[in-house]
Each structure stands twice: as C-alpha cells, then as structure tokens.
Amino acid sequence: MIKFLKEFFLPIWANLGWFLCVFATLMGMDWLSLLVPAIAWLVLLKQQKNSSFLILVLLAIVGCVFDQLFYMRGFVIFNLHSGALIPLWLVSMWFLFVTMIPTISRFFNNRWLLAVVLGAVMGPLAYKGGEPFNVIILQQNALIVFAVFWGMYFPTAIWLFQRQVKTPS
C-alpha cells in the first residue's frame, strides 16, 4: 500500500487538484488554488532528485506562457477573471500538472506516438472540462490549437524530463 501511494499519489492528487483549483475559483478564492501544487511539490521534494526540479519549473512556465498567449489572442475567455494575465488557478494547475511527469514518464518510455496522441486528446479535454463549471469558455478553433500544442508539449516534456534525470528511454 505504501509503494502504491508513493508511486501514484502525485497523479491522483493532480487529478483531484484540478477540481480543487476550479472550486477555489468558483468560491472566489483563487489564492487557495496555490495550496494544491504546494502540497504536490512537497511530496515531489521527498521523492525526486534535485536535478529534476528546474526542468519541471521550466515546463510549468512554458505551459503558462502558452496559455497567456492563447488568452491574449482571444481563443479563451476566463469567467470570474478580468485581468490581463491568466488566472492564478490556471498557473496553479500548470505547477500541479508537471509534478505528474516523473511518474508518467516511466510509462511512456519509447511510446512517443502514444504520448503525442494522448497529449493531443487529453490536454484539450482538461480545458473543455472547465466549461461546465463556467470558469472557461473556449472560442472557435480553440480545441484544435490546444490539440496541436499538447500533441507537441506532452511528449517533449516527458523527453526533456527523462533526459534531465538520465532515465533510460
């Protein structure tokens, strides 16, 4: 049981954390969403070598920059948010998402086509999942742009992480 928790806590927490970040936003407490990735990073600190942290932070920043550009181009509207920058809950989700990469990178060893396909499908679905909660509205062609981004980002993130920690591929 302890091995299972050690191995799968971060992916389970990241999925649960998605909902927690959304609900924090719906309650008007975006700042509360920062606790979700903070817990994940504390667990990650105990599990990972320090060499992997920089690449994970950079991968989260890349995701935030993409979403910022996407927001500025008008592909997405964030309800309950009127700022020029993407909402804090979305930044939290990026820093939460990257904590799953060490665990899932082992599954995707030499499965690059699968990583491309899953990235292109699951990435956009995460955004689409926010629409029923009324925190995000995707404009026309947004899912296509997200699919292209995630189809490239997901396998690249895994490859960069594996290369950084010298995981056999």
N, C-alpha and C positions, 0 to 999 in steps of 0.2 A: 504494500500500500504506500509506503514512504517513497519507494522508487517511482511509482506511478505519479504521485504528487510532484516529486522533483522533476520528472520528465514532462508532465503535461499541465502543471499549474499555470504557466505563462500563457499557453494557447487558450486554456479555458478562461483564465482571468481576462485576457484580451477580448474575447467574445462577450463575456459578461460586462466588461468595462465599456464596450460600445454602448450598451443600453444605459449604463450608469452615467456616461457623458451626456447622452441625449436627455435623460431625465433631469440631470443637473441644469441643463439649458432650459428645459420646459419649466422648471421651478424658479428660473431667473437667477440661478447661482452658478454661472459659468465657471467661476473660480474653483468651485468644488470639483469640477472635472479634472483639475490638476492632481488631485489625490490619487486618481486611478492609475496614471502612468507612474507616479511616485512609488506606489506600492510595488508595481511590476519591476521598476528599476532597482529597488532594494533587494528583491528576490534575485534579480539578474546579477547584482553585485556579488552575491554569495555563490552563484553558480558558474560564472564566466571568468575567464582571464581578462585582465585589464586591457589587453591589446585589442579586444573586440569593441570596446565602448566607443571609441572615436568613430569607427565606421558606422556604428548604429546611430549615433547622433547625427552624422552627416547624411545618412539615409533618411532620417526623420526630417531634416532641414530641406532636403531635396523634395520630399513629398509636400511639405508646407509651401515651398516656393511654387511648385506646380499648381497647387490649389489656389494660391494667391493669384497667379497669372490667369488661371481659369476663372476666378471670381472677377478679376479686373476686366476680362474680355466679355463678361456677361453670360457665360454659359450656365452659371448657377446663381441662385438667389438664396440668401440665408434669412429665413424668417427670424424674428426676435433679435435681429442684429442689423445695425445701421452703420457700422464703422467702415473705414477704408481698408482695413486688414481683415483677413479671415477670422472667424470667431475663435475664441480661446478653446472651446470644446473640440474644435477640429484639430488644433495644434496638439491638444492632449491625446486625441485619437492617433495621430501620427507617432507621437512618442510612445504610445502604448503598442501600436502595431509592430514597430521594429523590435520590441522585446520578444516577439514570437520567432524572429528569424533564426536565432541559434537552434531552436528545437526543430523547426520545419526544414531547415537547410539539410539536415541529415536525411530526411525523406526524399528530397529532390536531387540527391547525388545522381548525376548522369541521366536525369529525367527532364531535360531542358524543354522539350516540346510540351510536356505536361505542365511545366511551370509557366510557359507562355500562355497556354490555353486557360489554365486556372486563373492566372493573373488577369487575363483579358475578360473573363466571365465574372469572377468573384469580386474583383476590385470595383467595377461599376455597380454591382449589386449592393455593395456596402453603402454606396451613396444613395442608390434608389431606395434602400431600406429606410432612409431618413425621411422620405416623403410622407409616408402615412403618419409620422409623428409631427409633421408640419414644421420641421426645422430647416428643411432644404427644399428648393424647387429646382429641378433640372430643366434647362431650356432645350429647345430643339437641337439635335445632334450631340448633346452632352454625353450621352452614353457611348457614342462612337468614339469621341475624343478620350473619354475615360478608358475605354477598352484598349485603344492604341497605347496610351500611356502605361496602363497596368500590364499589358502584354509585354512591354519592354522593361518596365521598372522591376516587376517581381522577380524574373529570372536574373536580372542584373544585380539586384540587391542580394540574392542568395549567392551568386557567384563571387561578388565582392566580399561578402562575409566569409565564405569558405576560403578565399584566397588570403584574407587578413589573418585568419586563425590557422591557416595551413591545414584545413580539413581536406582529406583525400577526396577527389572528385571522380 
